Amino acid sequence: MNHRVVRLKDVQRMTGLSRSTIYAQIAKGNFPKQIKLTGARSVGWHESAVIQWIESRQQT
């Protein structure tokens, strides 16, 4: 299992989505939630969760 954490720019590259679209999809419950990192405003995503989301989109 991959435990790598990716930041927003990487998630945008992986998905092709904009920042606002990613956060809108999170709010709707349609995208993996971000995790808090060490800084007060630092967040990231589990790479495996983003990959799983991408794969689930390809199946529909």
All heavy atoms as TSV, in Angstrom:
chain	resi	resn	atom	element	x	y	z
A	1	MET	N	N	0.851	-1.188	0.000
A	1	MET	CA	C	0.000	0.000	0.000
A	1	MET	C	C	0.887	1.239	0.000
A	1	MET	O	O	1.865	1.312	0.718
A	1	MET	CB	C	-0.920	-0.026	1.206
A	1	MET	CG	C	-1.778	1.202	1.322
A	1	MET	SD	S	-2.840	1.133	2.760
A	1	MET	CE	C	-4.359	1.547	1.992
A	2	ASN	N	N	0.510	2.219	-0.789
A	2	ASN	CA	C	1.278	3.449	-0.901
A	2	ASN	C	C	0.794	4.455	0.137
A	2	ASN	O	O	-0.372	4.830	0.142
A	2	ASN	CB	C	1.120	4.007	-2.316
A	2	ASN	CG	C	2.032	5.172	-2.580
A	2	ASN	OD1	O	2.682	5.685	-1.683
A	2	ASN	ND2	N	2.082	5.588	-3.819
A	3	HIS	N	N	1.706	4.914	0.995
A	3	HIS	CA	C	1.343	5.882	2.031
A	3	HIS	C	C	1.859	7.281	1.702
A	3	HIS	O	O	1.950	8.120	2.574
A	3	HIS	CB	C	1.895	5.437	3.387
A	3	HIS	CG	C	1.293	4.165	3.864
A	3	HIS	ND1	N	-0.007	4.081	4.294
A	3	HIS	CD2	C	1.793	2.928	3.964
A	3	HIS	CE1	C	-0.273	2.841	4.650
A	3	HIS	NE2	N	0.809	2.122	4.443
A	4	ARG	N	N	2.192	7.509	0.457
A	4	ARG	CA	C	2.716	8.807	0.036
A	4	ARG	C	C	1.618	9.861	0.117
A	4	ARG	O	O	0.460	9.623	-0.228
A	4	ARG	CB	C	3.229	8.686	-1.395
A	4	ARG	CG	C	3.873	9.933	-1.902
A	4	ARG	CD	C	4.573	9.668	-3.234
A	4	ARG	NE	N	5.118	10.919	-3.714
A	4	ARG	CZ	C	4.822	11.469	-4.869
A	4	ARG	NH1	N	4.028	10.840	-5.711
A	4	ARG	NH2	N	5.331	12.612	-5.216
A	5	VAL	N	N	1.996	11.039	0.573
A	5	VAL	CA	C	1.068	12.164	0.651
A	5	VAL	C	C	1.426	13.135	-0.465
A	5	VAL	O	O	2.592	13.481	-0.653
A	5	VAL	CB	C	1.152	12.866	2.024
A	5	VAL	CG1	C	0.289	14.114	2.058
A	5	VAL	CG2	C	0.743	11.903	3.131
A	6	VAL	N	N	0.429	13.551	-1.223
A	6	VAL	CA	C	0.643	14.495	-2.318
A	6	VAL	C	C	-0.043	15.817	-1.987
A	6	VAL	O	O	-1.070	15.848	-1.317
A	6	VAL	CB	C	0.150	13.930	-3.675
A	6	VAL	CG1	C	1.009	12.776	-4.117
A	6	VAL	CG2	C	-1.305	13.510	-3.604
A	7	ARG	N	N	0.547	16.882	-2.489
A	7	ARG	CA	C	0.013	18.213	-2.243
A	7	ARG	C	C	-0.943	18.614	-3.361
A	7	ARG	O	O	-1.097	17.910	-4.353
A	7	ARG	CB	C	1.177	19.207	-2.144
A	7	ARG	CG	C	2.178	18.892	-1.026
A	7	ARG	CD	C	1.579	18.984	0.376
A	7	ARG	NE	N	1.129	20.314	0.685
A	7	ARG	CZ	C	1.852	21.238	1.290
A	7	ARG	NH1	N	3.068	20.970	1.686
A	7	ARG	NH2	N	1.362	22.432	1.509
A	8	LEU	N	N	-1.569	19.757	-3.203
A	8	LEU	CA	C	-2.614	20.208	-4.117
A	8	LEU	C	C	-2.147	20.258	-5.568
A	8	LEU	O	O	-2.863	19.803	-6.461
A	8	LEU	CB	C	-3.150	21.576	-3.683
A	8	LEU	CG	C	-4.248	22.167	-4.567
A	8	LEU	CD1	C	-5.473	21.249	-4.616
A	8	LEU	CD2	C	-4.634	23.544	-4.076
A	9	LYS	N	N	-0.975	20.807	-5.821
A	9	LYS	CA	C	-0.484	20.909	-7.210
A	9	LYS	C	C	-0.376	19.532	-7.854
A	9	LYS	O	O	-0.703	19.357	-9.023
A	9	LYS	CB	C	0.873	21.615	-7.263
A	9	LYS	CG	C	0.812	23.070	-6.907
A	9	LYS	CD	C	0.132	23.860	-7.993
A	9	LYS	CE	C	0.147	25.336	-7.655
A	9	LYS	NZ	N	-0.658	26.130	-8.556
A	10	ASP	N	N	0.077	18.529	-7.084
A	10	ASP	CA	C	0.169	17.167	-7.609
A	10	ASP	C	C	-1.219	16.592	-7.878
A	10	ASP	O	O	-1.442	15.923	-8.885
A	10	ASP	CB	C	0.931	16.259	-6.640
A	10	ASP	CG	C	2.375	16.677	-6.469
A	10	ASP	OD1	O	3.011	17.035	-7.484
A	10	ASP	OD2	O	2.870	16.654	-5.332
A	11	VAL	N	N	-2.161	16.850	-6.973
A	11	VAL	CA	C	-3.535	16.368	-7.156
A	11	VAL	C	C	-4.138	17.005	-8.410
A	11	VAL	O	O	-4.807	16.328	-9.191
A	11	VAL	CB	C	-4.393	16.654	-5.905
A	11	VAL	CG1	C	-5.857	16.307	-6.154
A	11	VAL	CG2	C	-3.860	15.891	-4.704
A	12	GLN	N	N	-3.876	18.279	-8.618
A	12	GLN	CA	C	-4.380	18.956	-9.812
A	12	GLN	C	C	-3.796	18.324	-11.076
A	12	GLN	O	O	-4.522	18.110	-12.048
A	12	GLN	CB	C	-4.037	20.444	-9.767
A	12	GLN	CG	C	-4.842	21.206	-8.741
A	12	GLN	CD	C	-4.415	22.659	-8.646
A	12	GLN	OE1	O	-3.288	22.954	-8.272
A	12	GLN	NE2	N	-5.328	23.552	-8.974
A	13	ARG	N	N	-2.496	18.033	-11.067
A	13	ARG	CA	C	-1.870	17.387	-12.221
A	13	ARG	C	C	-2.446	15.993	-12.454
A	13	ARG	O	O	-2.685	15.597	-13.592
A	13	ARG	CB	C	-0.355	17.287	-12.022
A	13	ARG	CG	C	0.375	18.509	-12.471
A	13	ARG	CD	C	1.886	18.299	-12.455
A	13	ARG	NE	N	2.463	19.468	-11.827
A	13	ARG	CZ	C	2.958	19.540	-10.600
A	13	ARG	NH1	N	3.010	18.482	-9.844
A	13	ARG	NH2	N	3.440	20.660	-10.131
A	14	MET	N	N	-2.649	15.256	-11.370
A	14	MET	CA	C	-3.133	13.875	-11.485
A	14	MET	C	C	-4.559	13.823	-12.025
A	14	MET	O	O	-4.899	12.933	-12.798
A	14	MET	CB	C	-3.085	13.179	-10.118
A	14	MET	CG	C	-1.680	12.939	-9.598
A	14	MET	SD	S	-1.676	12.413	-7.867
A	14	MET	CE	C	-2.392	10.778	-7.999
A	15	THR	N	N	-5.406	14.759	-11.596
A	15	THR	CA	C	-6.829	14.703	-11.928
A	15	THR	C	C	-7.225	15.605	-13.088
A	15	THR	O	O	-8.266	15.392	-13.710
A	15	THR	CB	C	-7.684	15.108	-10.714
A	15	THR	OG1	O	-7.375	16.470	-10.368
A	15	THR	CG2	C	-7.445	14.191	-9.529
A	16	GLY	N	N	-6.456	16.650	-13.331
A	16	GLY	CA	C	-6.832	17.633	-14.337
A	16	GLY	C	C	-7.884	18.605	-13.843
A	16	GLY	O	O	-8.448	19.371	-14.626
A	17	LEU	N	N	-8.157	18.593	-12.539
A	17	LEU	CA	C	-9.168	19.472	-11.954
A	17	LEU	C	C	-8.527	20.728	-11.382
A	17	LEU	O	O	-7.373	20.712	-10.957
A	17	LEU	CB	C	-9.924	18.747	-10.834
A	17	LEU	CG	C	-10.668	17.476	-11.225
A	17	LEU	CD1	C	-11.255	16.816	-9.977
A	17	LEU	CD2	C	-11.753	17.770	-12.234
A	18	SER	N	N	-9.295	21.805	-11.325
A	18	SER	CA	C	-8.818	23.045	-10.713
A	18	SER	C	C	-8.957	22.955	-9.195
A	18	SER	O	O	-9.663	22.083	-8.664
A	18	SER	CB	C	-9.630	24.236	-11.223
A	18	SER	OG	O	-10.958	24.161	-10.722
A	19	ARG	N	N	-8.305	23.880	-8.511
A	19	ARG	CA	C	-8.379	23.931	-7.047
A	19	ARG	C	C	-9.828	24.055	-6.587
A	19	ARG	O	O	-10.277	23.324	-5.704
A	19	ARG	CB	C	-7.555	25.122	-6.539
A	19	ARG	CG	C	-7.617	25.319	-5.048
A	19	ARG	CD	C	-6.970	26.665	-4.670
A	19	ARG	NE	N	-6.956	26.859	-3.247
A	19	ARG	CZ	C	-7.995	27.270	-2.527
A	19	ARG	NH1	N	-9.145	27.528	-3.119
A	19	ARG	NH2	N	-7.901	27.420	-1.229
A	20	SER	N	N	-10.570	24.978	-7.190
A	20	SER	CA	C	-11.946	25.206	-6.765
A	20	SER	C	C	-12.828	23.982	-7.015
A	20	SER	O	O	-13.701	23.666	-6.200
A	20	SER	CB	C	-12.534	26.449	-7.432
A	20	SER	OG	O	-12.498	26.320	-8.830
A	21	THR	N	N	-12.610	23.294	-8.113
A	21	THR	CA	C	-13.392	22.088	-8.405
A	21	THR	C	C	-13.082	20.988	-7.404
A	21	THR	O	O	-13.994	20.293	-6.929
A	21	THR	CB	C	-13.120	21.597	-9.838
A	21	THR	OG1	O	-13.490	22.632	-10.751
A	21	THR	CG2	C	-13.901	20.330	-10.152
A	22	ILE	N	N	-11.818	20.824	-7.053
A	22	ILE	CA	C	-11.432	19.806	-6.066
A	22	ILE	C	C	-12.144	20.066	-4.747
A	22	ILE	O	O	-12.770	19.171	-4.176
A	22	ILE	CB	C	-9.904	19.772	-5.880
A	22	ILE	CG1	C	-9.241	19.212	-7.143
A	22	ILE	CG2	C	-9.515	18.956	-4.645
A	22	ILE	CD1	C	-7.736	19.368	-7.195
A	23	TYR	N	N	-12.075	21.315	-4.260
A	23	TYR	CA	C	-12.706	21.627	-2.979
A	23	TYR	C	C	-14.234	21.561	-3.052
A	23	TYR	O	O	-14.889	21.172	-2.082
A	23	TYR	CB	C	-12.221	22.970	-2.449
A	23	TYR	CG	C	-10.838	22.854	-1.839
A	23	TYR	CD1	C	-9.721	23.347	-2.498
A	23	TYR	CD2	C	-10.647	22.216	-0.619
A	23	TYR	CE1	C	-8.451	23.216	-1.949
A	23	TYR	CE2	C	-9.384	22.083	-0.064
A	23	TYR	CZ	C	-8.296	22.589	-0.731
A	23	TYR	OH	O	-7.053	22.444	-0.186
A	24	ALA	N	N	-14.814	21.888	-4.195
A	24	ALA	CA	C	-16.271	21.762	-4.356
A	24	ALA	C	C	-16.678	20.292	-4.307
A	24	ALA	O	O	-17.695	19.941	-3.693
A	24	ALA	CB	C	-16.720	22.401	-5.674
A	25	GLN	N	N	-15.883	19.426	-4.932
A	25	GLN	CA	C	-16.183	17.991	-4.921
A	25	GLN	C	C	-16.002	17.403	-3.520
A	25	GLN	O	O	-16.754	16.510	-3.124
A	25	GLN	CB	C	-15.309	17.262	-5.936
A	25	GLN	CG	C	-15.631	17.593	-7.381
A	25	GLN	CD	C	-17.072	17.260	-7.737
A	25	GLN	OE1	O	-17.572	16.185	-7.440
A	25	GLN	NE2	N	-17.754	18.201	-8.366
A	26	ILE	N	N	-15.026	17.899	-2.772
A	26	ILE	CA	C	-14.850	17.465	-1.378
A	26	ILE	C	C	-16.090	17.845	-0.571
A	26	ILE	O	O	-16.619	17.034	0.193
A	26	ILE	CB	C	-13.584	18.086	-0.758
A	26	ILE	CG1	C	-12.330	17.486	-1.387
A	26	ILE	CG2	C	-13.562	17.878	0.764
A	26	ILE	CD1	C	-11.039	18.200	-1.020
A	27	ALA	N	N	-16.567	19.075	-0.752
A	27	ALA	CA	C	-17.742	19.552	-0.015
A	27	ALA	C	C	-18.978	18.716	-0.324
A	27	ALA	O	O	-19.832	18.500	0.546
A	27	ALA	CB	C	-18.004	21.023	-0.341
A	28	LYS	N	N	-19.076	18.222	-1.557
A	28	LYS	CA	C	-20.208	17.380	-1.957
A	28	LYS	C	C	-20.019	15.922	-1.548
A	28	LYS	O	O	-20.920	15.107	-1.729
A	28	LYS	CB	C	-20.400	17.440	-3.472
A	28	LYS	CG	C	-20.857	18.775	-3.978
A	28	LYS	CD	C	-20.984	18.732	-5.491
A	28	LYS	CE	C	-21.372	20.065	-6.071
A	28	LYS	NZ	N	-21.446	20.023	-7.537
A	29	GLY	N	N	-18.823	15.579	-1.051
A	29	GLY	CA	C	-18.546	14.200	-0.671
A	29	GLY	C	C	-18.143	13.328	-1.846
A	29	GLY	O	O	-18.201	12.106	-1.745
A	30	ASN	N	N	-17.733	13.942	-2.950
A	30	ASN	CA	C	-17.402	13.198	-4.162
A	30	ASN	C	C	-15.910	13.074	-4.429
A	30	ASN	O	O	-15.521	12.621	-5.502
A	30	ASN	CB	C	-18.050	13.873	-5.376
A	30	ASN	CG	C	-19.546	13.843	-5.301
A	30	ASN	OD1	O	-20.135	12.950	-4.712
A	30	ASN	ND2	N	-20.179	14.839	-5.881
A	31	PHE	N	N	-15.072	13.500	-3.484
A	31	PHE	CA	C	-13.620	13.453	-3.665
A	31	PHE	C	C	-12.993	13.173	-2.308
A	31	PHE	O	O	-13.532	13.602	-1.283
A	31	PHE	CB	C	-13.122	14.802	-4.222
A	31	PHE	CG	C	-11.722	14.746	-4.761
A	31	PHE	CD1	C	-11.475	14.295	-6.043
A	31	PHE	CD2	C	-10.645	15.143	-3.980
A	31	PHE	CE1	C	-10.183	14.237	-6.542
A	31	PHE	CE2	C	-9.354	15.090	-4.465
A	31	PHE	CZ	C	-9.123	14.634	-5.756
A	32	PRO	N	N	-11.862	12.469	-2.270
A	32	PRO	CA	C	-11.227	12.170	-0.981
A	32	PRO	C	C	-10.906	13.452	-0.204
A	32	PRO	O	O	-10.455	14.446	-0.787
A	32	PRO	CB	C	-9.924	11.456	-1.378
A	32	PRO	CG	C	-10.149	10.952	-2.757
A	32	PRO	CD	C	-11.113	11.898	-3.399
A	33	LYS	N	N	-11.147	13.412	1.089
A	33	LYS	CA	C	-10.857	14.566	1.936
A	33	LYS	C	C	-9.358	14.708	2.129
A	33	LYS	O	O	-8.621	13.728	2.149
A	33	LYS	CB	C	-11.537	14.426	3.291
A	33	LYS	CG	C	-13.027	14.587	3.216
A	33	LYS	CD	C	-13.639	14.682	4.578
A	33	LYS	CE	C	-15.123	14.925	4.440
A	33	LYS	NZ	N	-15.763	15.141	5.717
A	34	GLN	N	N	-8.946	15.947	2.280
A	34	GLN	CA	C	-7.551	16.222	2.535
A	34	GLN	C	C	-7.207	15.881	3.995
A	34	GLN	O	O	-8.092	15.786	4.829
A	34	GLN	CB	C	-7.222	17.686	2.219
A	34	GLN	CG	C	-7.836	18.712	3.151
A	34	GLN	CD	C	-9.232	19.131	2.774
A	34	GLN	OE1	O	-10.030	18.352	2.283
A	34	GLN	NE2	N	-9.563	20.383	3.055
A	35	ILE	N	N	-5.918	15.716	4.257
A	35	ILE	CA	C	-5.448	15.475	5.620
A	35	ILE	C	C	-4.578	16.649	6.033
A	35	ILE	O	O	-3.892	17.253	5.211
A	35	ILE	CB	C	-4.669	14.146	5.729
A	35	ILE	CG1	C	-3.504	14.106	4.748
A	35	ILE	CG2	C	-5.602	12.966	5.516
A	35	ILE	CD1	C	-2.582	12.929	4.932
A	36	LYS	N	N	-4.621	16.989	7.303
A	36	LYS	CA	C	-3.806	18.090	7.811
A	36	LYS	C	C	-2.371	17.615	7.990
A	36	LYS	O	O	-2.122	16.521	8.485
A	36	LYS	CB	C	-4.354	18.592	9.139
A	36	LYS	CG	C	-5.678	19.287	8.994
A	36	LYS	CD	C	-6.162	19.843	10.308
A	36	LYS	CE	C	-7.514	20.503	10.113
A	36	LYS	NZ	N	-8.004	21.102	11.332
A	37	LEU	N	N	-1.448	18.479	7.602
A	37	LEU	CA	C	-0.031	18.200	7.767
A	37	LEU	C	C	0.497	19.063	8.909
A	37	LEU	O	O	-0.282	19.637	9.665
A	37	LEU	CB	C	0.712	18.465	6.453
A	37	LEU	CG	C	0.188	17.650	5.251
A	37	LEU	CD1	C	0.912	18.059	3.984
A	37	LEU	CD2	C	0.354	16.168	5.490
A	38	THR	N	N	1.779	19.172	9.037
A	38	THR	CA	C	2.371	19.832	10.203
A	38	THR	C	C	2.028	21.306	10.343
A	38	THR	O	O	1.795	21.781	11.436
A	38	THR	CB	C	3.900	19.671	10.195
A	38	THR	OG1	O	4.403	20.182	8.958
A	38	THR	CG2	C	4.288	18.223	10.336
A	39	GLY	N	N	1.999	22.053	9.266
A	39	GLY	CA	C	1.697	23.479	9.346
A	39	GLY	C	C	0.216	23.734	9.561
A	39	GLY	O	O	-0.627	22.887	9.266
A	40	ALA	N	N	-0.112	24.891	10.058
A	40	ALA	CA	C	-1.507	25.233	10.337
A	40	ALA	C	C	-2.357	25.212	9.069
A	40	ALA	O	O	-3.527	24.873	9.110
A	40	ALA	CB	C	-1.586	26.607	10.992
A	41	ARG	N	N	-1.753	25.571	7.925
A	41	ARG	CA	C	-2.505	25.625	6.674
A	41	ARG	C	C	-2.050	24.579	5.675
A	41	ARG	O	O	-2.435	24.629	4.511
A	41	ARG	CB	C	-2.370	27.016	6.066
A	41	ARG	CG	C	-3.029	28.082	6.906
A	41	ARG	CD	C	-2.732	29.484	6.421
A	41	ARG	NE	N	-2.597	29.607	4.992
A	41	ARG	CZ	C	-3.169	30.537	4.257
A	41	ARG	NH1	N	-3.919	31.440	4.822
A	41	ARG	NH2	N	-2.972	30.596	2.965
A	42	SER	N	N	-1.231	23.653	6.098
A	42	SER	CA	C	-0.698	22.640	5.184
A	42	SER	C	C	-1.615	21.431	5.133
A	42	SER	O	O	-1.969	20.870	6.170
A	42	SER	CB	C	0.691	22.184	5.641
A	42	SER	OG	O	1.595	23.248	5.602
A	43	VAL	N	N	-1.992	21.061	3.920
A	43	VAL	CA	C	-2.812	19.868	3.733
A	43	VAL	C	C	-2.255	19.042	2.586
A	43	VAL	O	O	-1.496	19.528	1.749
A	43	VAL	CB	C	-4.303	20.202	3.455
A	43	VAL	CG1	C	-4.939	20.915	4.629
A	43	VAL	CG2	C	-4.460	20.992	2.182
A	44	GLY	N	N	-2.647	17.802	2.557
A	44	GLY	CA	C	-2.260	16.905	1.487
A	44	GLY	C	C	-3.307	15.816	1.360
A	44	GLY	O	O	-4.281	15.775	2.109
A	45	TRP	N	N	-3.104	14.946	0.407
A	45	TRP	CA	C	-4.012	13.829	0.165
A	45	TRP	C	C	-3.192	12.554	0.100
A	45	TRP	O	O	-2.057	12.561	-0.375
A	45	TRP	CB	C	-4.734	13.994	-1.182
A	45	TRP	CG	C	-5.820	15.009	-1.169
A	45	TRP	CD1	C	-7.157	14.773	-1.069
A	45	TRP	CD2	C	-5.686	16.431	-1.277
A	45	TRP	NE1	N	-7.852	15.947	-1.112
A	45	TRP	CE2	C	-6.965	16.985	-1.226
A	45	TRP	CE3	C	-4.600	17.295	-1.389
A	45	TRP	CZ2	C	-7.198	18.348	-1.299
A	45	TRP	CZ3	C	-4.820	18.659	-1.458
A	45	TRP	CH2	C	-6.114	19.166	-1.414
A	46	HIS	N	N	-3.779	11.453	0.550
A	46	HIS	CA	C	-3.129	10.159	0.365
A	46	HIS	C	C	-3.155	9.866	-1.134
A	46	HIS	O	O	-4.230	9.881	-1.746
A	46	HIS	CB	C	-3.860	9.052	1.127
A	46	HIS	CG	C	-3.674	9.136	2.600
A	46	HIS	ND1	N	-2.487	8.818	3.209
A	46	HIS	CD2	C	-4.520	9.499	3.585
A	46	HIS	CE1	C	-2.612	8.980	4.515
A	46	HIS	NE2	N	-3.842	9.402	4.770
A	47	GLU	N	N	-1.991	9.632	-1.695
A	47	GLU	CA	C	-1.904	9.378	-3.133
A	47	GLU	C	C	-2.784	8.202	-3.542
A	47	GLU	O	O	-3.453	8.249	-4.572
A	47	GLU	CB	C	-0.446	9.118	-3.520
A	47	GLU	CG	C	-0.257	8.909	-5.006
A	47	GLU	CD	C	1.188	8.682	-5.374
A	47	GLU	OE1	O	1.878	7.928	-4.666
A	47	GLU	OE2	O	1.634	9.261	-6.380
A	48	SER	N	N	-2.821	7.172	-2.718
A	48	SER	CA	C	-3.617	5.986	-3.049
A	48	SER	C	C	-5.107	6.313	-3.129
A	48	SER	O	O	-5.815	5.775	-3.977
A	48	SER	CB	C	-3.367	4.871	-2.030
A	48	SER	OG	O	-3.689	5.308	-0.722
A	49	ALA	N	N	-5.586	7.230	-2.291
A	49	ALA	CA	C	-7.000	7.620	-2.328
A	49	ALA	C	C	-7.318	8.384	-3.611
A	49	ALA	O	O	-8.379	8.187	-4.217
A	49	ALA	CB	C	-7.351	8.458	-1.105
A	50	VAL	N	N	-6.394	9.232	-4.039
A	50	VAL	CA	C	-6.603	9.996	-5.277
A	50	VAL	C	C	-6.581	9.045	-6.476
A	50	VAL	O	O	-7.440	9.138	-7.363
A	50	VAL	CB	C	-5.543	11.107	-5.426
A	50	VAL	CG1	C	-5.706	11.828	-6.759
A	50	VAL	CG2	C	-5.637	12.097	-4.269
A	51	ILE	N	N	-5.640	8.113	-6.490
A	51	ILE	CA	C	-5.566	7.138	-7.582
A	51	ILE	C	C	-6.833	6.296	-7.629
A	51	ILE	O	O	-7.390	6.052	-8.701
A	51	ILE	CB	C	-4.306	6.257	-7.436
A	51	ILE	CG1	C	-3.052	7.096	-7.702
A	51	ILE	CG2	C	-4.373	5.057	-8.387
A	51	ILE	CD1	C	-1.755	6.403	-7.352
A	52	GLN	N	N	-7.318	5.884	-6.470
A	52	GLN	CA	C	-8.550	5.091	-6.411
A	52	GLN	C	C	-9.726	5.907	-6.953
A	52	GLN	O	O	-10.568	5.388	-7.685
A	52	GLN	CB	C	-8.817	4.653	-4.973
A	52	GLN	CG	C	-10.005	3.747	-4.834
A	52	GLN	CD	C	-10.189	3.289	-3.391
A	52	GLN	OE1	O	-9.623	3.860	-2.463
A	52	GLN	NE2	N	-10.967	2.253	-3.212
A	53	TRP	N	N	-9.786	7.188	-6.619
A	53	TRP	CA	C	-10.853	8.053	-7.126
A	53	TRP	C	C	-10.772	8.152	-8.650
A	53	TRP	O	O	-11.788	8.047	-9.336
A	53	TRP	CB	C	-10.752	9.441	-6.491
A	53	TRP	CG	C	-11.813	10.366	-6.961
A	53	TRP	CD1	C	-13.086	10.498	-6.451
A	53	TRP	CD2	C	-11.727	11.299	-8.058
A	53	TRP	NE1	N	-13.782	11.449	-7.157
A	53	TRP	CE2	C	-12.974	11.951	-8.145
A	53	TRP	CE3	C	-10.727	11.625	-8.956
A	53	TRP	CZ2	C	-13.244	12.922	-9.108
A	53	TRP	CZ3	C	-10.994	12.590	-9.921
A	53	TRP	CH2	C	-12.233	13.228	-9.979
A	54	ILE	N	N	-9.560	8.331	-9.179
A	54	ILE	CA	C	-9.375	8.422	-10.633
A	54	ILE	C	C	-9.842	7.134	-11.291
A	54	ILE	O	O	-10.557	7.153	-12.296
A	54	ILE	CB	C	-7.901	8.723	-10.975
A	54	ILE	CG1	C	-7.514	10.126	-10.513
A	54	ILE	CG2	C	-7.646	8.550	-12.473
A	54	ILE	CD1	C	-6.022	10.399	-10.544
A	55	GLU	N	N	-9.441	5.999	-10.740
A	55	GLU	CA	C	-9.830	4.701	-11.314
A	55	GLU	C	C	-11.340	4.503	-11.260
A	55	GLU	O	O	-11.928	3.949	-12.187
A	55	GLU	CB	C	-9.098	3.579	-10.595
A	55	GLU	CG	C	-7.611	3.555	-10.925
A	55	GLU	CD	C	-6.822	2.563	-10.090
A	55	GLU	OE1	O	-7.376	1.990	-9.124
A	55	GLU	OE2	O	-5.632	2.359	-10.406
A	56	SER	N	N	-11.979	4.950	-10.205
A	56	SER	CA	C	-13.435	4.795	-10.097
A	56	SER	C	C	-14.153	5.642	-11.143
A	56	SER	O	O	-15.215	5.281	-11.631
A	56	SER	CB	C	-13.927	5.149	-8.698
A	56	SER	OG	O	-13.900	6.552	-8.485
A	57	ARG	N	N	-13.571	6.786	-11.491
A	57	ARG	CA	C	-14.149	7.654	-12.522
A	57	ARG	C	C	-14.029	7.028	-13.895
A	57	ARG	O	O	-14.856	7.243	-14.763
A	57	ARG	CB	C	-13.487	9.034	-12.513
A	57	ARG	CG	C	-13.557	9.783	-11.204
A	57	ARG	CD	C	-14.910	10.269	-10.902
A	57	ARG	NE	N	-15.280	11.263	-11.891
A	57	ARG	CZ	C	-16.483	11.774	-12.019
A	57	ARG	NH1	N	-17.446	11.400	-11.215
A	57	ARG	NH2	N	-16.756	12.645	-12.959
A	58	GLN	N	N	-12.971	6.252	-14.121
A	58	GLN	CA	C	-12.760	5.622	-15.411
A	58	GLN	C	C	-13.741	4.488	-15.648
A	58	GLN	O	O	-14.016	4.131	-16.784
A	58	GLN	CB	C	-11.326	5.107	-15.513
A	58	GLN	CG	C	-10.300	6.224	-15.552
A	58	GLN	CD	C	-8.884	5.712	-15.477
A	58	GLN	OE1	O	-8.637	4.563	-15.147
A	58	GLN	NE2	N	-7.934	6.575	-15.768
A	59	GLN	N	N	-14.283	3.924	-14.581
A	59	GLN	CA	C	-15.197	2.796	-14.707
A	59	GLN	C	C	-16.607	3.240	-15.032
A	59	GLN	O	O	-17.427	2.437	-15.436
A	59	GLN	CB	C	-15.200	1.978	-13.410
A	59	GLN	CG	C	-13.875	1.317	-13.145
A	59	GLN	CD	C	-13.845	0.629	-11.796
A	59	GLN	OE1	O	-14.817	0.634	-11.069
A	59	GLN	NE2	N	-12.704	0.054	-11.457
A	60	THR	N	N	-16.919	4.521	-14.860
A	60	THR	CA	C	-18.286	4.991	-15.128
A	60	THR	C	C	-18.426	5.571	-16.494
A	60	THR	O	O	-17.555	5.827	-17.210
A	60	THR	CB	C	-18.728	6.055	-14.085
A	60	THR	OG1	O	-17.788	7.133	-14.087
A	60	THR	CG2	C	-18.866	5.448	-12.732
